[in-house]
């Protein structure tokens, strides 16, 4: 087993859904097979789509996952899927270089410049030490709570000092750590504001009262991804989890009106639309929204 970097675009050229699968050509089969059973880091390049002129990508590592299995693509010859689990978005995206330091040594030429040839490989081997450093940078606000902005503190999460003394892999599978990372990432994406009511309530301790809600529940294989999350106030979160409110693909709110009191309806955004992050790649993913409508919604 060996760790690796998987490159994927916001508008993928391949049939990627990073929370569940990574689509790749035979060219990278050996490298992906080496990562089977181990952890990988996702990287977003400068190009945001298959168009050569596309720009605006973060050029950053943005999440971690574990490779569970590999299967041939039945519809496209010489292409494969790597199926993953344990997806967890970083609470901050990590640039491939910070100052003179390259998180992947192979990306640095001898003259200190970036190796375009190394960057041309969509799947790259990653050493354990490089993996650890990327995760420490990506989960900085979880690992060092004192650096967190008060409004991004995960509500209901009690710090467990012993948790952060464990090996990095043990942290990734610990539910308290994952809940904290998910909460911070979602709150940051939504500016600590309820997406259904527009309420931004900061308590006396400087913490936001908004909560990070999973669209597809973790108990039903929902990933800890910002695209599977929404920032909601307590009342909206309760109604969403119980299927009294759902969301269409165009972000309009769907209401089970017979089950919602008028006093609560008046809290909802007047246009009955979800307020989404500015960055399109952080919007709720249609696949998770469809699951909530089909399985959870009572309308």
N, C-alpha and C positions, 0 to 999 in steps of 0.2 A: 504494500500500500504506500501511496505517496500523495501528499497534498498538491493542489494545483490551483491555477487561476483560470476561470471561465469568463470569456469576454462576451457580453451581450448588449445590444443597443436598446434604447427606449422604444423604438419601432423596429423590432428584430427583422433581419433578413431571413432568418430561419424560424421554425415553429417553436420558439422559446416561450415558456411561461416559467421564469426563474424560480418561483415558489414551488413548482412541481417537476419541471422537466427542462432539459437542455438538449437542443437539436444540433447535430453536427455532422460533417462529412467524414468519410473513411480516413481522410488525411490525419485526423486527430484520434483515431480509435485507440491506438497504442497508449497515448498519453492519458486518455480518459479511463482506459482499463487499469492503468497503474493507480488511478485515484479511487477505484472501486472499494467501497467500505471505509473510505477516509473522508476528510473534510476539504471543501474547496471554498475559494473566495470569488465572488462575482466582481467583474470590472466593467465599467461603462466607458467606452472610448469617446473620442471627440466627435466622430460621425454618429448622428442620431438615427440614421436609417441606412438602407442600401444605396441611396443616392450619393454619388461621389461628391456632390457639392454640399451635402448636409453638414452642418456644424452645430456646436452648442452643447455637445455631450460633456459630462462632468470631468472626464479623464480621472476617474476616482474609483476606488473599491467601495462597494455599497452594501454588501450583505455576505453572509456565510451560509453554507448548507452542507449536507453530507450525501455522498453518492451511494445509493442503495442498489441500483441495478442498471443494466444496459440492455437495450433491445434494438433490433434492426427496424428501420422504418419500412413498413410493408408497402407504402405507396411511392416512395422515392428511393430508387436503387442507390446503393453505396452511401446511405445516410442512416444515422442511428439516433436513438434517444438515450440520454442519461437521466434516470428518474431519481429525484432527490427527496430528502426529508430534513427536518430540523432547520428549515429556512429561518433566518433571523436577520432583519435589517439592522445595519449599524445606526447608532444614534447620531453619528456625523459621518458624512462621506469622507474618504481618505484619499487625497491626491497621490498619484503614483510617486511623486517626489515632494519632499518638504525641504527647502533650502538645497543643500548639496546631497542630502540623503535620498537614495532611491530605495524604496521598500523591496523591490526586486533587483538584486545585484545585476542580473543579466540585462536589464534595461539601460545600464550605464556603460557608455563607451570608455575607453582608456583616457580620452581627453576630457571626460566629465560630462559630455553631451549625451543626449538620449539616443539609444540605438533603435532606429526605425525598423531595422530587420527583425529584432526581437519583438517589437510591438506588432509586427505583422502576423505573429502566431496567435490565434484566438484561444488556444489552450496552452498554458505554460506550467511547467513543474515549479513547485514552491517548496522551499525548505521549511522545516519545523520552526526555525528561529524567525524566518521572514513572516510566516503565518502568525506567530505569536505577536510580533510587533504590529502587524496590520490590525489584529484584533484589539490590541491595547489602545491603538489610536482610534479605531472605529467605535469602541465602547467606552471612550474616555469619560463620558458623563455618568455612566453607570458605575464604573470602577472607582471614580473619584467624585463622590457626590458633592463635595464642597465646591467643585467647579461648576455645578449646575445652576442655571438661573432659577430662582425660587418658583416661578410660574411653571417650570417644566418638571418639578418634583413629581414622581409617580404617587398619586394618592393611594392610601391603603397598603403601601409597601413598606414594611419595617426592614431597616438595614440589618443584614446578617454579616458582621465583620468576618466571620470564619469563611463565608462563601467566597470572599475575594482572595483568600490565601490558597484556595484549591488550584490544581492545574487548570489551564485554560479550557480544555475539553470538558472537564466536569462542570465548569461554569456554564457552558453552552447548553447543557442538558438540564440544568437546574431551573425549575419553573420560576422561582422568585427572580432570578437574574433575567430570564426571558421576559417576564411581565414588566420588569423595570425598564428594560431596553425598548420594548414595544411601546410602552407608555410615553417615554421621553420622545421617541421618534415621531409618534402620531401627534402629540401636543405641539411639537416644533413645526410640523407640516401645516397644522391648522391654526397656528399662532395662539394656542391655548384658548381657542374660541369654539363654542358649540356650533357645529355645522348646521343644525336644524333650527336653532332659535336665535343665533347671533349673540348669545349671552357670553360675556367674558367676566367672570366673577373671581376676584382675587381675595383670599381670606386674610385675616389679620396677621398671619405669619408670612404673607407674601406668596403663598402657593395658590395656583389655579384650582378651582373646584371642578374644572372640566375633567372628564374621564375618557380613557382610550377604549373604545368598543370594538370588538372583532365583528366583522360582517358575517363571515362563516365561522361559527364557534370552533375553538380549539378542540373541543370534545368531538367534533365532526370533521376532524382533519383540516381545520382552518389554519393557515400559516400565520406566523408573527411578522407580517409584512404591512408596511404603511398602506399598500393597495388593498389590504384586507382589514383596514382600520378606519375609524371615524372618531373625531373628537366630539363628545356629547356631554351635555349637562346630565345630572343624575336622573331627572324625570324622563328626558328623551332617551337615555340609555336604557332605562327600565322598559319603556314602551317598545323600543327597537328590539330588545332581546326577547320580548314576549310576542312579537309579531303584530303589534298594533300599528306600527309604521314600517314602511319599506321604501325602497328607492328604485326608480326606473333607470334604464341605461342612460337617459338624457339628464339624470340627476333630479328629476321632479319627484316630489315626495308622494307616496301612496299611503292613504290613511284608511284604517278600518273604522270609519266614522261612527258606527253604532256602538263602538266600545270605548270611545274617547270623549270625555266630558268637554263641554264648550269652553270651560275655564282653562283647560289644557290646550285646546286647539288654538286659543288666542296667543299662546307662547310661540307657535310655529312661525317661521319666516313668512311674511305676508304673501310672497309670490309662490309659496309652497315648493321651493327649490332648495336643494342642498348647497351650502357654501363650500366650495372645494378649494384645495391649494392652488396657488398660481402655477406651479409646475405641473404640467399635464401628466408626467410619468408618476406622480404621486396620487393621481385621482383614483377613486375606487375602481377596481377592475371589474368589467362586465361579468366575468365568470363567477365572482364571489357575490355580486349583486343578484345575479340570476338564482344562485343557490338560496339566498335569503328569501327572495320572492316565492320560489317554488316550495321550499321546505318550512320556513319559519313564519312567513306572513299569513295573517288570518283574514285578510281582506277579500 
